[in-house]
Amino acid sequence: MRRLIGYTLFWIAVGMVIELFIESIFFSILLILFLLLLGYNLFVC
């Protein structure tokens, strides 16, 4: 369980770093929604 939490926190941090380089709020929200849907589908299916 600790490895899963660590893995998740690592990728959250990577996403925050990527977010620093995206200027547009619109593309940021689209990226967040896309990754949430992708993560949900990969977790459930």
Buried (B, 14 or more C-beta within 10 A) or exposed (E): EEEEEEEEEEEEEEEEEEEEEEEEEEEEEEBEEEEEEEEEEEEEE
